[in-house]
Amino acid sequence: MRANKFGEFSGDHDDEDPAAYVINEVRQFLDMAEVAATKGDWSKAKQALVEARLSIEDLVGSEQ
């Protein structure tokens, strides 16, 4: 358990909201895409964007 800024203890780290985990994962993929694009590696940038999209679709579903 970790204390938050109010001095209260939060739950275990493993009990995180699945949406928060996916959002963090998507941010990491977007960061990877930005770095790859900056370096001119467009295939790696595209792959990172695809992974971000798939993570979002897993969370909210995909429209058909």
N, CA, C and O atoms as a MOPAC input file, in Angstrom:
PM7 MOZYME 1SCF
protein

 N      0.83700 1    -1.18500 1     0.00000 1
 C      0.00000 1     0.00000 1     0.00000 1
 C      0.87700 1     1.24100 1     0.00000 1
 O      1.95300 1     1.27500 1     0.59700 1
 N      0.37900 1     2.25400 1    -0.68900 1
 C      1.10300 1     3.51100 1    -0.72900 1
 C      0.19900 1     4.63200 1    -0.23900 1
 O     -1.00100 1     4.63600 1    -0.51300 1
 N      0.76900 1     5.56800 1     0.47400 1
 C     -0.00500 1     6.71300 1     0.93700 1
 C     -0.13900 1     7.71000 1    -0.20400 1
 O      0.81600 1     7.95500 1    -0.94200 1
 N     -1.34000 1     8.28900 1    -0.34400 1
 C     -1.51300 1     9.32800 1    -1.35000 1
 C     -1.23000 1    10.68600 1    -0.72900 1
 O     -0.82900 1    10.76200 1     0.43200 1
 N     -1.43300 1    11.75800 1    -1.48100 1
 C     -1.08000 1    13.08900 1    -0.98400 1
 C     -1.93900 1    13.53200 1     0.19900 1
 O     -1.60200 1    14.50900 1     0.86800 1
 N     -3.03200 1    12.83800 1     0.46600 1
 C     -3.88300 1    13.18300 1     1.59200 1
 C     -3.56700 1    12.35500 1     2.83000 1
 O     -4.25100 1    12.47100 1     3.84700 1
 N     -2.53200 1    11.52000 1     2.75000 1
 C     -2.14200 1    10.70900 1     3.88600 1
 C     -2.96000 1     9.44400 1     4.03000 1
 O     -2.80500 1     8.70400 1     5.00200 1
 N     -3.83100 1     9.19200 1     3.06500 1
 C     -4.63300 1     7.97300 1     3.09900 1
 C     -3.91600 1     6.90700 1     2.28800 1
 O     -3.10900 1     7.21000 1     1.40900 1
 N     -4.21800 1     5.67700 1     2.59100 1
 C     -3.57800 1     4.59000 1     1.87100 1
 C     -4.47000 1     4.13000 1     0.73100 1
 O     -5.67700 1     3.94500 1     0.88800 1
 N     -3.84500 1     3.95500 1    -0.40900 1
 C     -4.58200 1     3.45600 1    -1.56500 1
 C     -4.46300 1     1.94200 1    -1.60300 1
 O     -3.68900 1     1.34900 1    -0.85200 1
 N     -5.22600 1     1.33000 1    -2.47200 1
 C     -5.19900 1    -0.11900 1    -2.60300 1
 C     -3.89200 1    -0.59200 1    -3.20700 1
 O     -3.01800 1     0.20700 1    -3.54400 1
 N     -3.77200 1    -1.88800 1    -3.33600 1
 C     -2.57200 1    -2.45700 1    -3.93600 1
 C     -2.43100 1    -1.98700 1    -5.37100 1
 O     -3.41500 1    -1.68300 1    -6.04600 1
 N     -1.20000 1    -1.93400 1    -5.81700 1
 C     -0.90300 1    -1.49200 1    -7.17100 1
 C     -1.53900 1    -2.42700 1    -8.20000 1
 O     -1.87300 1    -1.98800 1    -9.30000 1
 N     -1.70800 1    -3.68600 1    -7.86800 1
 C     -2.28400 1    -4.66000 1    -8.78900 1
 C     -3.77300 1    -4.43900 1    -9.02000 1
 O     -4.33700 1    -4.98100 1    -9.97000 1
 N     -4.41300 1    -3.65500 1    -8.16800 1
 C     -5.84700 1    -3.42900 1    -8.27600 1
 C     -6.18700 1    -2.23200 1    -9.15600 1
 O     -7.30100 1    -1.71300 1    -9.08500 1
 N     -5.24100 1    -1.78700 1    -9.98600 1
 C     -5.47900 1    -0.63200 1   -10.83400 1
 C     -6.63600 1    -0.88000 1   -11.78800 1
 O     -6.92900 1    -2.01600 1   -12.16300 1
 N     -7.27000 1     0.19100 1   -12.16200 1
 C     -8.33700 1     0.15800 1   -13.14700 1
 C     -7.76200 1    -0.30000 1   -14.48800 1
 O     -6.74800 1     0.23700 1   -14.93500 1
 N     -8.39000 1    -1.27800 1   -15.13400 1
 C     -7.86900 1    -1.74200 1   -16.42500 1
 C     -7.79100 1    -0.62300 1   -17.45900 1
 O     -6.89400 1    -0.62000 1   -18.30200 1
 N     -8.72100 1     0.32200 1   -17.40100 1
 C     -8.69200 1     1.44100 1   -18.34600 1
 C     -7.44500 1     2.28700 1   -18.13300 1
 O     -6.82900 1     2.73600 1   -19.09900 1
 N     -7.07100 1     2.50800 1   -16.88900 1
 C     -5.87200 1     3.29500 1   -16.60000 1
 C     -4.63200 1     2.59600 1   -17.13700 1
 O     -3.72000 1     3.24600 1   -17.64700 1
 N     -4.59700 1     1.28100 1   -17.02400 1
 C     -3.46200 1     0.51800 1   -17.54500 1
 C     -3.37100 1     0.66600 1   -19.06200 1
 O     -2.28900 1     0.89200 1   -19.60500 1
 N     -4.51300 1     0.53800 1   -19.74600 1
 C     -4.52100 1     0.64200 1   -21.20800 1
 C     -4.14700 1     2.05300 1   -21.64700 1
 O     -3.40100 1     2.22300 1   -22.61100 1
 N     -4.65300 1     3.05900 1   -20.95500 1
 C     -4.31300 1     4.44300 1   -21.29200 1
 C     -2.81400 1     4.66400 1   -21.17100 1
 O     -2.21100 1     5.30300 1   -22.03400 1
 N     -2.21000 1     4.14900 1   -20.12300 1
 C     -0.76400 1     4.27200 1   -19.95000 1
 C     -0.02100 1     3.54300 1   -21.06700 1
 O      0.97200 1     4.04300 1   -21.59300 1
 N     -0.51100 1     2.36200 1   -21.41900 1
 C      0.10500 1     1.58500 1   -22.49700 1
 C      0.01900 1     2.33800 1   -23.82500 1
 O      0.98600 1     2.36600 1   -24.58700 1
 N     -1.13900 1     2.95000 1   -24.10400 1
 C     -1.31800 1     3.71300 1   -25.34100 1
 C     -0.37600 1     4.91100 1   -25.36300 1
 O      0.21300 1     5.21500 1   -26.40000 1
 N     -0.23000 1     5.58900 1   -24.24100 1
 C      0.71700 1     6.71600 1   -24.17200 1
 C      2.12700 1     6.27200 1   -24.53000 1
 O      2.84800 1     6.97200 1   -25.24100 1
 N      2.51400 1     5.10100 1   -24.03100 1
 C      3.85400 1     4.59300 1   -24.33800 1
 C      4.00000 1     4.30100 1   -25.82600 1
 O      5.03600 1     4.60500 1   -26.41700 1
 N      2.97100 1     3.71200 1   -26.43700 1
 C      3.02000 1     3.45800 1   -27.88000 1
 C      3.09800 1     4.76600 1   -28.66300 1
 O      3.83600 1     4.85700 1   -29.64400 1
 N      2.34200 1     5.78100 1   -28.23500 1
 C      2.38800 1     7.07200 1   -28.91800 1
 C      3.76000 1     7.72200 1   -28.77800 1
 O      4.26100 1     8.33200 1   -29.72200 1
 N      4.36200 1     7.59100 1   -27.60600 1
 C      5.72200 1     8.10800 1   -27.41600 1
 C      6.70400 1     7.40000 1   -28.34100 1
 O      7.57300 1     8.03500 1   -28.93800 1
 N      6.56000 1     6.07200 1   -28.45800 1
 C      7.44400 1     5.31600 1   -29.35500 1
 C      7.24300 1     5.75800 1   -30.80100 1
 O      8.21100 1     5.88400 1   -31.55100 1
 N      5.99800 1     5.99200 1   -31.19400 1
 C      5.71200 1     6.43600 1   -32.55600 1
 C      6.33000 1     7.80100 1   -32.82400 1
 O      6.87500 1     8.03600 1   -33.90300 1
 N      6.24900 1     8.69500 1   -31.85800 1
 C      6.82400 1    10.03000 1   -32.02300 1
 C      8.33400 1     9.96400 1   -32.19100 1
 O      8.89400 1    10.62400 1   -33.06700 1
 N      8.99200 1     9.17300 1   -31.35800 1
 C     10.44900 1     9.04200 1   -31.44600 1
 C     10.84400 1     8.42800 1   -32.78700 1
 O     11.77200 1     8.90100 1   -33.44200 1
 N     10.14200 1     7.38100 1   -33.19000 1
 C     10.46000 1     6.72800 1   -34.46100 1
 C     10.25600 1     7.68900 1   -35.63300 1
 O     11.07600 1     7.73200 1   -36.55000 1
 N      9.17300 1     8.45600 1   -35.60600 1
 C      8.91500 1     9.41400 1   -36.68500 1
 C      9.97400 1    10.50500 1   -36.71400 1
 O     10.40100 1    10.93100 1   -37.78700 1
 N     10.39400 1    10.95400 1   -35.54900 1
 C     11.44000 1    11.97500 1   -35.47200 1
 C     12.73500 1    11.46900 1   -36.09200 1
 O     13.48000 1    12.23000 1   -36.70900 1
 N     12.99400 1    10.17500 1   -35.92200 1
 C     14.21000 1     9.57600 1   -36.48400 1
 C     14.02200 1     9.15800 1   -37.94000 1
 O     14.96800 1     8.69000 1   -38.57500 1
 N     12.81500 1     9.32100 1   -38.47400 1
 C     12.54800 1     8.96700 1   -39.85900 1
 C     12.22200 1     7.50500 1   -40.08500 1
 O     12.16600 1     7.05800 1   -41.23000 1
 N     12.00700 1     6.75600 1   -39.02400 1
 C     11.67500 1     5.33200 1   -39.14100 1
 C     10.15500 1     5.19500 1   -39.20200 1
 O      9.50000 1     4.90300 1   -38.20100 1
 N      9.61100 1     5.41200 1   -40.40200 1
 C      8.16400 1     5.47300 1   -40.56100 1
 C      7.48400 1     4.12800 1   -40.35700 1
 O      6.34600 1     4.08800 1   -39.88700 1
 N      8.14300 1     3.02900 1   -40.69400 1
 C      7.50100 1     1.72200 1   -40.48400 1
 C      7.36700 1     1.41700 1   -38.99300 1
 O      6.36100 1     0.85800 1   -38.55600 1
 N      8.38500 1     1.78500 1   -38.21700 1
 C      8.30700 1     1.56900 1   -36.76500 1
 C      7.26000 1     2.50100 1   -36.14500 1
 O      6.53900 1     2.10800 1   -35.22700 1
 N      7.18200 1     3.73500 1   -36.64900 1
 C      6.17900 1     4.67900 1   -36.15200 1
 C      4.77400 1     4.15600 1   -36.43400 1
 O      3.89700 1     4.20400 1   -35.57200 1
 N      4.57200 1     3.65400 1   -37.65800 1
 C      3.25500 1     3.12000 1   -38.02300 1
 C      2.90400 1     1.91300 1   -37.16300 1
 O      1.76400 1     1.77900 1   -36.72000 1
 N      3.86900 1     1.04000 1   -36.92600 1
 C      3.60600 1    -0.14500 1   -36.10400 1
 C      3.21100 1     0.24900 1   -34.67900 1
 O      2.31100 1    -0.35600 1   -34.09700 1
 N      3.87500 1     1.25500 1   -34.12000 1
 C      3.52500 1     1.71600 1   -32.77300 1
 C      2.11300 1     2.29200 1   -32.75200 1
 O      1.37700 1     2.08800 1   -31.78700 1
 N      1.72700 1     3.01400 1   -33.81300 1
 C      0.36900 1     3.55600 1   -33.89100 1
 C     -0.66800 1     2.44100 1   -34.01800 1
 O     -1.75200 1     2.52900 1   -33.44100 1
 N     -0.33900 1     1.40500 1   -34.76600 1
 C     -1.23800 1     0.25400 1   -34.89000 1
 C     -1.42100 1    -0.41400 1   -33.53000 1
 O     -2.53800 1    -0.77500 1   -33.15800 1
 N     -0.32900 1    -0.57800 1   -32.79300 1
 C     -0.41700 1    -1.18600 1   -31.46000 1
 C     -1.27400 1    -0.33200 1   -30.52600 1
 O     -2.05100 1    -0.86600 1   -29.73400 1
 N     -1.13300 1     0.99500 1   -30.61600 1
 C     -1.95300 1     1.88800 1   -29.79400 1
 C     -3.42600 1     1.71400 1   -30.14200 1
 O     -4.27400 1     1.60700 1   -29.25500 1
 N     -3.72600 1     1.68700 1   -31.44100 1
 C     -5.11100 1     1.51200 1   -31.88000 1
 C     -5.69200 1     0.18300 1   -31.40100 1
 O     -6.82800 1     0.13300 1   -30.93100 1
 N     -4.91800 1    -0.88500 1   -31.52100 1
 C     -5.39400 1    -2.19700 1   -31.08300 1
 C     -5.65400 1    -2.23100 1   -29.57900 1
 O     -6.60700 1    -2.86300 1   -29.12300 1
 N     -4.81200 1    -1.55400 1   -28.81800 1
 C     -5.01900 1    -1.49500 1   -27.36400 1
 C     -6.32300 1    -0.78600 1   -27.02900 1
 O     -7.07000 1    -1.21600 1   -26.15100 1
 N     -6.58800 1     0.30900 1   -27.74200 1
 C     -7.83100 1     1.04800 1   -27.51100 1
 C     -9.02900 1     0.19600 1   -27.90900 1
 O    -10.02800 1     0.14300 1   -27.19100 1
 N     -8.92500 1    -0.47300 1   -29.06200 1
 C    -10.03100 1    -1.31600 1   -29.51600 1
 C    -10.30000 1    -2.45600 1   -28.54300 1
 O    -11.45400 1    -2.83000 1   -28.33600 1
 N     -9.25800 1    -3.00900 1   -27.94900 1
 C     -9.45300 1    -4.06700 1   -26.95600 1
 C    -10.22800 1    -3.55500 1   -25.75200 1
 O    -11.02300 1    -4.28400 1   -25.15800 1
 N     -9.99100 1    -2.29900 1   -25.39600 1
 C    -10.65600 1    -1.72500 1   -24.22700 1
 C    -12.10500 1    -1.36400 1   -24.52300 1
 O    -13.00100 1    -1.73100 1   -23.76100 1
 N    -12.34600 1    -0.65400 1   -25.61400 1
 C    -13.68600 1    -0.12700 1   -25.87500 1
 C    -14.43100 1    -0.85900 1   -26.97900 1
 O    -15.62300 1    -0.62900 1   -27.18400 1
 N    -13.74700 1    -1.72700 1   -27.68200 1
 C    -14.36900 1    -2.42000 1   -28.80300 1
 C    -14.17000 1    -1.62500 1   -30.08200 1
 O    -13.86500 1    -0.43300 1   -30.04600 1
 N    -14.34300 1    -2.28500 1   -31.19200 1
 C    -14.17700 1    -1.59700 1   -32.47200 1
 C    -15.52900 1    -1.48100 1   -33.15200 1
 O    -16.36300 1    -2.38200 1   -33.06500 1
 N    -15.73500 1    -0.36200 1   -33.82800 1
 C    -16.97200 1    -0.16700 1   -34.57000 1
 C    -16.86300 1    -0.89700 1   -35.89200 1
 O    -15.80100 1    -0.93700 1   -36.51300 1
 N    -17.96100 1    -1.46600 1   -36.30500 1
 C    -17.94400 1    -2.21900 1   -37.56600 1
 C    -18.58500 1    -1.43400 1   -38.67200 1
 O    -18.66000 1    -1.91100 1   -39.80400 1

